């Protein structure tokens, strides 16, 4: 198991760095094999100067969205290797304009076939992806340009504090026959909002003592001020192909008035903790991709998408699992 992949969102920056390292290793090896004395770190600035030069340092930093010191470091290396030259601007003597030297221009025909190969291979790999990584990167960069990662983190920390205060008076309780009507009410409410109630829904909601609770099955409820505001079921589904015990996390529902307070996550964690206590190895669930907040919450506690299998629910188009 790739532990960095297992950490998912927590390791996003590290995975991007690892991916970058894999690319740089391949590019560096290609330059060496081709006998070209060129560093992979120079490419973007070198290409910009070749296409836009003469160009100033500040303009390079602005065009590439990188820091001025980072540009200076690469420029110094390019000058040291004789690939670029600088001259004072006729309009502003304080501004240094950079352009390719004759050595740099002579290197371009050697580099271009390699760059063409890089482009072709990248296009081939991107074409095989479910989601184009270049588009995803552009979308992520646009979000960070709109609001920095630091500011977003501060907002989330403040939200977490508010949620903790809101959840401090929420109790998680196990099933009791008196809660059966709440169990049905909460689930019917959300199912009818997005889909339609199916026969298997009614079986479980009307008769949890038959379809959910046997064989250590359980239903958990979020209760506050003597009101039930959320629920989730754990259904024993037997054993996996490996012989491990398997439970389904099902019938997750939260009252509309209580959404956005972390109630669903609280219930989900209680269900997972229960599964660990009774020795369950695999917990799985089925959902629908339109339920983005729910899928995000499931992923945040460790669920990962797995291939789908036949299901009694017409609305289910995604299956997720967590191994305990």
Rosetta blueprint (number, residue, H / E / L):
1 X L
2 X L
3 X H
4 X H
5 X H
6 X H
7 X L
8 X H
9 X H
10 X H
11 X H
12 X H
13 X H
14 X H
15 X H
16 X H
17 X H
18 X H
19 X H
20 X H
21 X H
22 X H
23 X H
24 X H
25 X H
26 X H
27 X H
28 X H
29 X H
30 X H
31 X H
32 X H
33 X H
34 X L
35 X L
36 X L
37 X L
38 X L
39 X L
40 X H
41 X H
42 X H
43 X H
44 X H
45 X H
46 X H
47 X H
48 X H
49 X H
50 X H
51 X H
52 X H
53 X L
54 X L
55 X E
56 X E
57 X H
58 X H
59 X H
60 X H
61 X H
62 X H
63 X H
64 X H
65 X L
66 X L
67 X L
68 X H
69 X H
70 X H
71 X H
72 X H
73 X H
74 X H
75 X H
76 X H
77 X H
78 X H
79 X H
80 X H
81 X L
82 X L
83 X L
84 X E
85 X E
86 X E
87 X E
88 X E
89 X L
90 X L
91 X L
92 X L
93 X L
94 X L
95 X L
96 X E
97 X E
98 X E
99 X E
100 X E
101 X L
102 X H
103 X H
104 X H
105 X H
106 X H
107 X H
108 X H
109 X H
110 X H
111 X H
112 X H
113 X H
114 X H
115 X H
116 X H
117 X H
118 X H
119 X H
120 X H
121 X H
122 X H
123 X H
124 X H
125 X H
126 X H
127 X H
128 X L
129 X L
130 X L
131 X L
132 X L
133 X H
134 X H
135 X H
136 X H
137 X H
138 X H
139 X H
140 X H
141 X H
142 X H
143 X H
144 X H
145 X H
146 X H
147 X L
148 X L
149 X H
150 X H
151 X H
152 X H
153 X H
154 X H
155 X H
156 X H
157 X H
158 X H
159 X H
160 X H
161 X H
162 X H
163 X H
164 X H
165 X H
166 X H
167 X H
168 X L
169 X L
170 X L
171 X E
172 X E
173 X E
174 X E
175 X L
176 X L
177 X H
178 X H
179 X H
180 X H
181 X H
182 X H
183 X H
184 X H
185 X H
186 X H
187 X H
188 X H
189 X H
190 X H
191 X H
192 X H
193 X H
194 X H
195 X L
196 X L
197 X L
198 X L
199 X H
200 X H
201 X H
202 X H
203 X H
204 X H
205 X H
206 X H
207 X L
208 X H
209 X H
210 X H
211 X H
212 X L
213 X L
214 X L
215 X L
216 X L
217 X L
218 X E
219 X E
220 X E
221 X E
222 X E
223 X E
224 X E
225 X L
226 X L
227 X E
228 X E
229 X E
230 X E
231 X E
232 X E
233 X E
234 X E
235 X E
236 X E
237 X E
238 X E
239 X E
240 X L
241 X L
242 X L
243 X L
244 X L
245 X E
246 X E
247 X E
248 X E
249 X E
250 X E
251 X E
252 X E
253 X E
254 X E
255 X L
256 X H
257 X H
258 X H
259 X L
260 X L
261 X L
262 X L
263 X H
264 X H
265 X H
266 X H
267 X H
268 X H
269 X H
270 X H
271 X H
272 X H
273 X H
274 X H
275 X H
276 X H
277 X H
278 X L
279 X L
280 X L
281 X L
282 X E
283 X E
284 X E
285 X E
286 X E
287 X E
288 X L
289 X L
290 X L
291 X L
292 X H
293 X H
294 X H
295 X H
296 X H
297 X H
298 X H
299 X H
300 X H
301 X L
302 X L
303 X L
304 X E
305 X E
306 X E
307 X L
308 X L
309 X L
310 X L
311 X L
312 X L
313 X L
314 X L
315 X L
316 X L
317 X L
318 X E
319 X E
320 X E
321 X E
322 X E
323 X E
324 X L
